[in-house]
Amino acid sequence: MKIGVLGGGQLGRMLALAGYNLGLSFCIYDPDPSCCSKELAPTIHAEFNDLEKLIQFANQVDIITYENENIPYQTLMSLIQYKKIYPGIEAVRICQDRLLEKDFLKKLAIPTTDYLEINSLDEVKKAAEILKFPFFLKSRRHGYDGKGQFKITDASDIAELSEETLKIGFIAEKFVAFDREFSIICAKGLTGEILFYDLCENVHRSGVLYTTSNKINDAMFNQAKRYVEKLVDEFSYIGIVAVEFFQIGEECLVNEIAPRVHNSGHWTIEGALTSQFENHLRAIIGLPLGLTTSRCEVLMTNILGEMPDKLEFLQSNQVFLHDYHKSPKPGRKLGHYTQLINAI
């Protein structure tokens, strides 16, 4: 079976690496000629609005998935006429727009931060009255790794904004003094089978995920699991989904939904009986899901900006390096390494 993957970044790369062990083959679609998945599978380099190339892509694969939720919705609408797409495209429509995502969570009575729609300076000023300082402005679309976000601490920050900037669409989000950030990763199969990985405790630097550690038998697991079960049921979801949370005392608020394999799940490659990447593929082609049990405690660290001496990571038999083969750039995720702790 050949899997078509929309997006050729490191997530597409790791999907292909996991899939070859299952006997699958791949075709990647990505506008970037330098995308890091191209060395692993035939790749079509074309824009996401190139209907001729999209049809060419669809005609050579059996099923389509995607590695990020920022694939244009119209692209998915074009492709679904030719091949099945998992996860379903309604999840993309909702999750690629922060306002729609927050409204979706509100409809399901899943707690999230207080928020307001923002399209003008007057609405930002109104948000300051309602949410109080400080609060965040976040672009509705294409915001990831801290991009498209502004912390508004006082009126002088509002004065620096322009109507031109705001017209792309934002939300204002109440500042939350959380105790920690965590995510939970769920796998849902075509047969309705659903499994969860251990909760992932996350640490960010400048809005970019820096480390993740799995927390076996964490006290917040069941509460987070209940919320995720509600949203995958509403979406009739198939595949891997990651949901990010803020913990405040004994309660948790949903921050974001990622309808795909996720950076905070990279620890599962060495640290779980079945990785998130293999289980995503198993889910979308109808195989039984693999066990999600943690092998041991794990720490995953992203390598940002510059790749250090790889030999440093090869001196321990409990440290595993993943090089994405990407060119160095400040803040860019070039790879990650996983450290097994108390491994048997």
Phi, psi and chi 1 to 4 in degrees:
 res  aa     phi    psi   chi1   chi2   chi3   chi4
   1 MET       -  139.2  178.1  178.1  -74.5      -
   2 LYS  -108.9  128.2 -179.2  176.3  -79.7 -169.4
   3 ILE  -101.4  129.2  -49.7  -64.1      -      -
   4 GLY   -92.5  129.5      -      -      -      -
   5 VAL  -118.3  120.8 -178.7      -      -      -
   6 LEU   -85.2  113.8  -66.5  166.3      -      -
   7 GLY   107.3  129.7      -      -      -      -
   8 GLY  -118.1   30.3      -      -      -      -
   9 GLY   -81.2 -163.1      -      -      -      -
  10 GLN   -65.7  -27.0   64.0  -95.2   22.9      -
  11 LEU   -70.4  -40.7  -61.1  179.2      -      -
  12 GLY   -63.1  -38.4      -      -      -      -
  13 ARG   -60.8  -46.6  178.2 -174.0  179.6   90.1
  14 MET   -72.9  -27.7  -74.0 -177.4  -88.2      -
  15 LEU   -62.7  -45.5  -80.8  169.5      -      -
  16 ALA   -63.9  -43.4      -      -      -      -
  17 LEU   -59.6  -40.1  -72.6  169.1      -      -
  18 ALA   -71.1  -35.6      -      -      -      -
  19 GLY   -73.9  -29.1      -      -      -      -
  20 TYR   -62.5  -32.4  -71.0  134.3      -      -
  21 ASN   -68.4  -19.5  -71.0  -25.5      -      -
  22 LEU   -93.3    1.8  -63.8  174.1      -      -
  23 GLY    81.3   16.6      -      -      -      -
  24 LEU   -90.6  157.4  -57.1  173.3      -      -
  25 SER  -120.6  168.9   59.8      -      -      -
  26 PHE  -140.5  154.3  -68.0   83.0      -      -
  27 CYS  -134.5  130.8  179.5      -      -      -
  28 ILE  -104.5  144.8  -52.0  -66.7      -      -
  29 TYR  -124.4  118.0 -169.0  105.2      -      -
  30 ASP  -155.0  133.4 -165.2  -64.1      -      -
  31 PRO   -65.9  -21.8  -20.1   32.3      -      -
  32 ASP   -85.2  115.6 -177.4    2.4      -      -
  33 PRO   -63.2  -18.2  -18.7   30.7      -      -
  34 SER  -102.1   13.6   65.2      -      -      -
  35 CYS   -57.3  144.9   69.4      -      -      -
  36 CYS   -79.6   -3.4   68.4      -      -      -
  37 SER   -90.4  -10.6  -66.8      -      -      -
  38 LYS   -63.1  -26.9   66.8  177.3 -176.9  178.3
  39 GLU   -77.1   -8.1   63.8 -169.6   28.9      -
  40 LEU  -103.9  -16.0  -66.7  176.9      -      -
  41 ALA  -159.1  154.7      -      -      -      -
  42 PRO   -53.9  136.8  -22.4   31.9      -      -
  43 THR  -130.8  133.5  -56.5      -      -      -
  44 ILE   -99.1  118.7  -64.6  174.1      -      -
  45 HIS   -99.6  104.5  -63.9  -62.5      -      -
  46 ALA  -158.7  160.7      -      -      -      -
  47 GLU   -69.9  157.6  -63.5  -58.7  -38.1      -
  48 PHE   -74.2   -6.0  -75.6  119.9      -      -
  49 ASN  -105.2   10.8   61.1   -0.4      -      -
  50 ASP   -86.2   92.9 -171.6  -29.3      -      -
  51 LEU   -61.6  -38.2 -175.3   57.3      -      -
  52 GLU   -61.7  -44.9 -179.2  179.4  -13.3      -
  53 LYS   -70.6  -34.9  -68.8  -65.2 -174.4 -178.9
  54 LEU   -63.2  -41.8  -70.1  171.8      -      -
  55 ILE   -65.9  -40.7  -66.0  172.3      -      -
  56 GLN   -58.6  -43.6  177.2 -172.6  -27.2      -
  57 PHE   -61.7  -49.7  168.4   72.2      -      -
  58 ALA   -62.2  -36.4      -      -      -      -
  59 ASN   -72.0  -14.1  -75.2  -21.0      -      -
  60 GLN  -107.8    7.1   62.1 -179.3  -72.9      -
  61 VAL  -125.2  164.3  -57.6      -      -      -
  62 ASP   -96.2  -28.9  -62.4  -61.6      -      -
  63 ILE  -154.4  154.3 -164.6  168.5      -      -
  64 ILE  -122.1  139.1  -65.3  171.1      -      -
  65 THR  -133.9 -177.3 -170.0      -      -      -
  66 TYR  -145.5  154.1   46.3   86.5      -      -
  67 GLU  -102.9   -6.2   65.5  138.1   25.6      -
  68 ASN  -151.9  156.2   73.1   78.9      -      -
  69 GLU   -87.7    6.6   63.7  -87.9   30.5      -
  70 ASN   -97.1   12.2  -69.3  -42.8      -      -
  71 ILE   -63.4  129.4  -54.0  -62.8      -      -
  72 PRO   -53.8  134.5  -25.7   34.6      -      -
  73 TYR   -60.0  -35.2 -176.2   67.7      -      -
  74 GLN   -64.2  -33.3 -171.4   55.6   50.3      -
  75 THR   -60.8  -45.4  -63.4      -      -      -
  76 LEU   -66.3  -37.7  -60.1  174.7      -      -
  77 MET   -63.0  -35.5  -72.5  -69.1  -70.7      -
  78 SER   -69.5  -44.2  -61.6      -      -      -
  79 LEU   -72.5  -31.8  -73.0  169.0      -      -
  80 ILE   -68.0  -13.8 -156.3  168.7      -      -
  81 GLN   -71.2  -18.2  -59.5  175.7   56.3      -
  82 TYR  -110.4  -37.7  -61.9   90.3      -      -
  83 LYS  -144.2  155.5  -68.9  -69.1  158.7   61.7
  84 LYS   -68.6  144.3  -69.8 -178.6  178.2  178.7
  85 ILE  -124.0  126.4  -59.4  174.7      -      -
  86 TYR  -129.6  139.7  -64.9  115.2      -      -
  87 PRO   -60.7  160.5  -23.0   34.8      -      -
  88 GLY   -59.4  150.7      -      -      -      -
  89 ILE   -73.6  -14.7   66.2  173.6      -      -
  90 GLU   -65.6  -34.0  179.5   65.5    4.6      -
  91 ALA   -63.1  -38.1      -      -      -      -
  92 VAL   -66.4  -46.2  174.4      -      -      -
  93 ARG   -55.9  -42.4 -173.5 -176.4   73.3   83.4
  94 ILE   -74.7  -48.2  -63.4  -66.7      -      -
  95 CYS   -79.7  -13.8  -64.3      -      -      -
  96 GLN   -86.7    1.4   67.2 -178.3 -157.0      -
  97 ASP  -129.7  112.7 -175.4  -41.7      -      -
  98 ARG   -59.5  -35.1  -79.9 -165.7  171.3   98.7
  99 LEU   -67.4  -46.7  178.9   61.3      -      -
 100 LEU   -62.5  -37.2  -62.7 -176.3      -      -
 101 GLU   -64.4  -45.9 -176.6  176.6   83.5      -
 102 LYS   -64.3  -40.7  -63.5  -73.6 -172.3 -172.3
 103 ASP   -63.5  -38.5  -72.1  -12.3      -      -
 104 PHE   -62.0  -46.3  171.6   78.0      -      -
 105 LEU   -63.5  -40.8  -67.6  166.1      -      -
 106 LYS   -62.1  -41.3 -174.4  176.0 -179.5  179.8
 107 LYS   -61.4  -34.1 -177.4 -176.5   80.0  168.9
 108 LEU   -88.0    3.8  -66.4 -178.9      -      -
 109 ALA    59.5   34.7      -      -      -      -
 110 ILE   -96.4  122.3  -63.9  174.3      -      -
 111 PRO   -66.7  138.7   22.5  -31.8      -      -
 112 THR  -144.0  176.4 -173.6      -      -      -
 113 THR   -68.2  152.0   48.6      -      -      -
 114 ASP   -64.0  142.2  -66.2  -20.6      -      -
 115 TYR  -150.9  161.5   65.6   97.4      -      -
 116 LEU  -142.4  146.5  -65.0  165.8      -      -
 117 GLU   -74.5  138.8 -179.6  178.7   -1.0      -
 118 ILE  -130.4  125.1  -60.8  -65.8      -      -
 119 ASN  -133.7   -0.4  -64.1  -68.0      -      -
 120 SER  -155.3  166.2   68.9      -      -      -
 121 LEU   -64.1  -38.0  -82.7  171.8      -      -
 122 ASP   -60.3  -37.5  -76.4  -16.1      -      -
 123 GLU   -71.1  -31.0  -70.8  176.8  -18.2      -
 124 VAL   -65.8  -43.2  176.7      -      -      -
 125 LYS   -63.4  -38.6  -66.0  171.3 -175.8  175.2
 126 LYS   -65.2  -39.0 -174.4   67.9  173.1  176.9
 127 ALA   -61.8  -37.0      -      -      -      -
 128 ALA   -62.6  -36.7      -      -      -      -
 129 GLU   -68.8  -37.0  -64.0  175.5    9.6      -
 130 ILE   -85.1  -47.4  -63.7  171.0      -      -
 131 LEU   -87.6  -21.6  -58.4  176.8      -      -
 132 LYS    69.9  157.4  -50.4  -57.3 -179.9 -174.7
 133 PHE   -80.1  147.5  -65.2  116.4      -      -
 134 PRO   -81.4  160.3   32.4  -34.3      -      -
 135 PHE  -146.6  172.3   62.6   93.1      -      -
 136 PHE  -111.6  142.2  -73.9   95.6      -      -
 137 LEU  -103.4  127.8  -81.0 -177.3      -      -
 138 LYS  -129.5  131.4  -62.9 -177.1  177.8 -177.6
 139 SER   -62.6  143.0   59.0      -      -      -
 140 ARG   -66.4  -32.1  -73.2  176.6   58.0  174.1
 141 ARG  -126.7  156.5  -66.4  175.9  175.2  -89.3
 142 HIS    58.9   30.9  -55.8  -64.8      -      -
 143 GLY  -102.9  117.4      -      -      -      -
 144 TYR  -153.0  156.4   62.1   94.5      -      -
 145 ASP    50.4   40.5  -71.0  -14.4      -      -
 146 GLY    82.9   -3.3      -      -      -      -
 147 LYS   -73.0  147.6  -64.3  178.4  174.5   65.8
 148 GLY    68.7   27.5      -      -      -      -
 149 GLN  -127.6  139.2  -61.5 -173.4   23.0      -
 150 PHE  -132.9  132.8  -50.1   93.2      -      -
 151 LYS   -91.2  123.0 -172.4  175.1 -176.9  179.7
 152 ILE  -101.1  106.6  -53.0  -61.3      -      -
 153 THR   -97.4  -25.1   56.8      -      -      -
 154 ASP  -162.2 -177.1   53.4   38.0      -      -
 155 ALA   -63.2  -28.0      -      -      -      -
 156 SER   -65.6  -31.8   66.0      -      -      -
 157 ASP   -67.9  -37.1  -72.1  -26.6      -      -
 158 ILE   -65.6  -38.9  -62.4  176.6      -      -
 159 ALA   -62.2  -24.9      -      -      -      -
 160 GLU   -82.8   -9.2  -67.3  179.5    4.7      -
 161 LEU   -82.1  156.2  -62.1  171.4      -      -
 162 SER  -124.3  155.2   69.4      -      -      -
 163 GLU   -61.3  -34.4  -65.3  -74.5    1.3      -
 164 GLU   -61.9  -43.1 -175.5   67.4   22.0      -
 165 THR   -62.6  -41.9  -62.5      -      -      -
 166 LEU   -77.6  -18.0  -65.1  170.6      -      -
 167 LYS   -73.0   -9.3   73.7  179.6 -176.7 -179.1
 168 ILE   -74.5  -14.6   64.9  170.2      -      -
 169 GLY   100.9  122.1      -      -      -      -
 170 PHE  -134.9  169.0  -77.8   78.0      -      -
 171 ILE  -121.5  149.3   63.2  167.9      -      -
 172 ALA   -98.2  133.6      -      -      -      -
 173 GLU  -127.8  130.6 -167.1  173.3  -75.6      -
 174 LYS   -60.3  137.2 -175.9  179.2  178.6   65.3
 175 PHE   -67.3  133.4  172.9   78.9      -      -
 176 VAL  -120.7  121.4  174.5      -      -      -
 177 ALA   -85.0   80.5      -      -      -      -
 178 PHE   -83.9  159.7   52.4   82.0      -      -
 179 ASP   -81.7  -36.7  -62.2  -43.4      -      -
 180 ARG  -163.6  164.3   64.8  170.0  175.0  166.8
 181 GLU  -107.6  138.8  -65.3  177.3  -89.5      -
 182 PHE  -147.1  164.8   69.5   84.2      -      -
 183 SER  -134.3  162.4   55.3      -      -      -
 184 ILE  -135.1  138.8 -167.2  165.9      -      -
 185 ILE  -114.6  129.9  -66.2  172.2      -      -
 186 CYS  -121.4  140.8  168.5      -      -      -
 187 ALA  -115.2  128.7      -      -      -      -
 188 LYS  -126.4  124.9  176.0   80.6  179.0  -64.7
 189 GLY   -95.0  169.2      -      -      -      -
 190 LEU   -62.5  -26.4  -79.3  168.5      -      -
 191 THR   -85.4   -1.3   62.3      -      -      -
 192 GLY    96.5   -6.0      -      -      -      -
 193 GLU   -61.6  137.4 -176.5 -178.2    9.4      -
 194 ILE  -137.7  131.2 -177.0  167.6      -      -
 195 LEU  -135.2  152.6  -66.9  174.7      -      -
 196 PHE  -123.0  143.6  -73.8   81.7      -      -
 197 TYR   -86.4  160.9  -70.0   90.3      -      -
 198 ASP   -58.4  148.7  -76.9  -40.9      -      -
 199 LEU   -55.6  143.9 -177.0  147.5      -      -
 200 CYS  -110.7  119.3  -43.3      -      -      -
 201 GLU   -90.8  125.4 -174.6  172.0  -70.4      -
 202 ASN  -115.8  142.1  -56.7  -36.9      -      -
 203 VAL  -123.2  128.1  175.2      -      -      -
 204 HIS  -108.4  151.0  -70.7   77.9      -      -
 205 ARG  -126.9  120.8  -72.2 -174.4  176.4  179.6
 206 SER    52.5   39.7  -57.8      -      -      -
 207 GLY    82.6   -2.4      -      -      -      -
 208 VAL  -108.5  135.4  179.9      -      -      -
 209 LEU   -60.8  129.3 -177.4   66.4      -      -
 210 TYR  -107.8  -52.6 -177.7   57.4      -      -
 211 THR  -133.6  153.7   65.2      -      -      -
 212 THR  -135.7  137.7  -66.6      -      -      -
 213 SER  -131.9  136.9   53.1      -      -      -
 214 ASN   -77.7  142.3   64.0  -34.7      -      -
 215 LYS  -119.7  100.6  -62.4  -61.9  176.8 -176.8
 216 ILE   -74.0  131.0  -59.4  168.7      -      -
 217 ASN    60.0   39.6  -62.4  -37.3      -      -
 218 ASP   -69.7  143.9 -167.9  -86.3      -      -
 219 ALA   -64.4  -24.0      -      -      -      -
 220 MET   -91.3   -2.7  -61.1  -57.4  -65.7      -
 221 PHE   -57.8  -50.7  176.5   86.5      -      -
 222 ASN   -66.2  -38.3  -73.2  -31.3      -      -
 223 GLN   -63.7  -46.8 -175.2  179.1  153.1      -
 224 ALA   -63.7  -40.5      -      -      -      -
 225 LYS   -59.3  -42.3  177.2  174.6  175.7  -75.9
 226 ARG   -61.4  -41.8  -73.4 -164.8  -60.7  -88.0
 227 TYR   -66.0  -41.7  -66.6  145.3      -      -
 228 VAL   -68.0  -37.3  176.7      -      -      -
 229 GLU   -59.6  -38.3  -74.2  172.2  -24.3      -
 230 LYS   -64.0  -43.3  -71.4  178.0   71.5  172.0
 231 LEU   -76.7  -34.7   68.2   88.4      -      -
 232 VAL   -69.3  -31.1  -64.6      -      -      -
 233 ASP   -67.5  -43.3 -177.6   64.7      -      -
 234 GLU   -63.8  -37.2 -177.8   72.3   13.1      -
 235 PHE   -81.9   -9.7  -84.4  139.2      -      -
 236 SER    49.0   52.1  -60.9      -      -      -
 237 TYR   -76.0  144.1 -163.1   88.6      -      -
 238 ILE  -133.0  127.6  -56.6  -63.5      -      -
 239 GLY   118.2 -162.1      -      -      -      -
 240 ILE   -91.0  136.4  -71.0  -75.5      -      -
 241 VAL  -131.6  139.8   61.4      -      -      -
 242 ALA  -117.2  135.7      -      -      -      -
 243 VAL  -123.8  126.3 -178.3      -      -      -
 244 GLU   -95.7  140.7  -61.2  178.3   -9.6      -
 245 PHE  -129.5  154.2  -68.9   86.7      -      -
 246 PHE  -104.9  133.2  -62.9  134.7      -      -
 247 GLN  -101.8  129.0 -179.1  178.4  -16.2      -
 248 ILE  -127.6  105.4  -53.9  166.2      -      -
 249 GLY    62.5 -123.2      -      -      -      -
 250 GLU   -98.7    9.3  -59.3  -57.5  -45.9      -
 251 GLU  -116.4  158.0  -58.7  -63.8  -34.7      -
 252 CYS  -131.8  144.5   58.7      -      -      -
 253 LEU  -115.8  137.7  -55.9  177.4      -      -
 254 VAL   -74.6  129.2  171.9      -      -      -
 255 ASN   -93.0  -55.3  178.1   33.0      -      -
 256 GLU  -148.4  156.4  -70.2 -176.2   -6.4      -
 257 ILE  -112.6  132.4  -53.0  166.8      -      -
 258 ALA  -117.1  106.7      -      -      -      -
 259 PRO   -83.3   65.3   32.5  -34.4      -      -
 260 ARG  -177.3  176.8   52.1  174.8  169.4   80.1
 261 VAL   -64.1  154.4  -71.0      -      -      -
 262 HIS  -139.0  149.5 -168.2 -102.1      -      -
 263 ASN   -54.7  -37.9 -166.9  175.8      -      -
 264 SER   -71.7   -5.7   67.9      -      -      -
 265 GLY  -102.1    7.5      -      -      -      -
 266 HIS   -63.7  -26.1  -68.8   -2.9      -      -
 267 TRP   -60.3  -22.1   66.3  -90.3      -      -
 268 THR   -69.9  -17.7   64.4      -      -      -
 269 ILE   -59.9  -49.8  -62.1  173.1      -      -
 270 GLU   -99.9  -22.6  -71.1   86.5   21.6      -
 271 GLY   -96.0   -7.9      -      -      -      -
 272 ALA  -124.8  161.0      -      -      -      -
 273 LEU   -63.1  -31.3  -65.6  179.9      -      -
 274 THR  -135.9  131.6  -47.4      -      -      -
 275 SER   -73.0  160.5   77.6      -      -      -
 276 GLN   -61.0  -31.7   64.1  163.5  -17.7      -
 277 PHE   -70.6  -45.1  -60.2   98.3      -      -
 278 GLU   -64.2  -41.3  179.0  173.8  -25.4      -
 279 ASN   -69.3  -31.1 -100.4  -19.6      -      -
 280 HIS   -61.0  -45.8 -177.9   75.2      -      -
 281 LEU   -67.3  -43.4  -63.4  167.6      -      -
 282 ARG   -56.9  -41.9  -76.3  175.4  165.9  -89.0
 283 ALA   -63.1  -47.2      -      -      -      -
 284 ILE   -78.8  -16.9   67.7  174.9      -      -
 285 ILE  -104.9    1.6   65.4  175.6      -      -
 286 GLY    89.6   14.7      -      -      -      -
 287 LEU   -80.8  156.3  -71.1  176.0      -      -
 288 PRO   -60.1  144.0  -20.4   31.0      -      -
 289 LEU   -71.0  145.6  -62.4  178.3      -      -
 290 GLY   -81.4  156.8      -      -      -      -
 291 LEU   -61.6  139.5  -65.4  175.9      -      -
 292 THR  -102.1    8.1   54.9      -      -      -
 293 THR   -60.2  136.7  -49.7      -      -      -
 294 SER   -69.6  140.0  -67.1      -      -      -
 295 ARG   -76.3  -34.1  -63.1  179.3 -175.0  -87.9
 296 CYS  -171.0 -175.0   59.7      -      -      -
 297 GLU   -74.3  142.1  -63.6  175.2   15.5      -
 298 VAL  -137.6  143.0 -174.8      -      -      -
 299 LEU  -122.4  122.0  175.7   66.9      -      -
 300 MET  -107.4  132.2 -173.2  -76.3  -62.4      -
 301 THR  -125.6  128.3  -56.5      -      -      -
 302 ASN   -76.1  142.9  -82.3  -35.3      -      -
 303 ILE   -99.1  114.1  -61.5  169.8      -      -
 304 LEU  -113.5  130.4  -55.7  174.3      -      -
 305 GLY    85.4  -48.6      -      -      -      -
 306 GLU  -146.6  135.2 -175.7  175.7   -9.0      -
 307 MET   -82.8  120.4 -179.5   65.7   67.4      -
 308 PRO   -74.5 -179.9   26.7  -32.1      -      -
 309 ASP   -61.9  115.0 -177.5   -3.8      -      -
 310 LYS   -62.6  -28.3  -63.7  178.0 -172.6  177.6
 311 LEU   -61.1  -26.1  -69.5  178.0      -      -
 312 GLU   -60.2  -32.0  -68.1 -177.6   15.2      -
 313 PHE   -88.8   -4.6  -60.6   99.7      -      -
 314 LEU  -103.4    8.9  -58.2  177.3      -      -
 315 GLN   -87.8  -13.0  -58.6  -52.9  -50.9      -
 316 SER  -118.1  141.2  169.1      -      -      -
 317 ASN   -84.5    6.9   60.2    8.7      -      -
 318 GLN  -118.8   16.0  -65.6 -166.8   25.2      -
 319 VAL  -123.1  131.6  174.2      -      -      -
 320 PHE  -126.8  126.0  -60.2   86.6      -      -
 321 LEU  -100.8  138.0  173.0   66.5      -      -
 322 HIS  -124.5  112.9  -64.3 -101.4      -      -
 323 ASP  -101.0  120.8 -176.0  -14.7      -      -
 324 TYR   -82.3   -4.7  -55.7  154.8      -      -
 325 HIS    60.4   46.6  -67.2 -161.0      -      -
 326 LYS  -112.0  148.7  -64.5  166.0   74.8  172.7
 327 SER   -73.2  143.8   57.0      -      -      -
 328 PRO   -61.2  143.8  -22.4   33.6      -      -
 329 LYS  -163.6  137.5 -176.9  179.4  178.3 -178.4
 330 PRO   -52.4  127.5  -28.2   36.3      -      -
 331 GLY    79.3   -5.7      -      -      -      -
 332 ARG   -77.1  141.9 -167.9  178.7 -156.3 -172.8
 333 LYS   -79.2  106.7  -66.0  173.9 -177.3  173.1
 334 LEU   -94.5  -18.2  -58.3 -176.8      -      -
 335 GLY   173.7 -171.0      -      -      -      -
 336 HIS  -152.4  161.4   74.0  -91.9      -      -
 337 TYR  -131.9  147.3   60.8   95.0      -      -
 338 THR  -117.3  130.2  -53.1      -      -      -
 339 GLN  -113.3  122.4 -179.9 -179.8   -1.1      -
 340 LEU   -86.3  131.9  -53.1 -174.8      -      -
 341 ILE  -115.2  126.5  -56.8  168.2      -      -
 342 ASN    58.7   37.3  -60.1  -36.9      -      -
 343 ALA   -69.5  145.4      -      -      -      -
 344 ILE   -88.0      -  -61.3  173.3      -      -
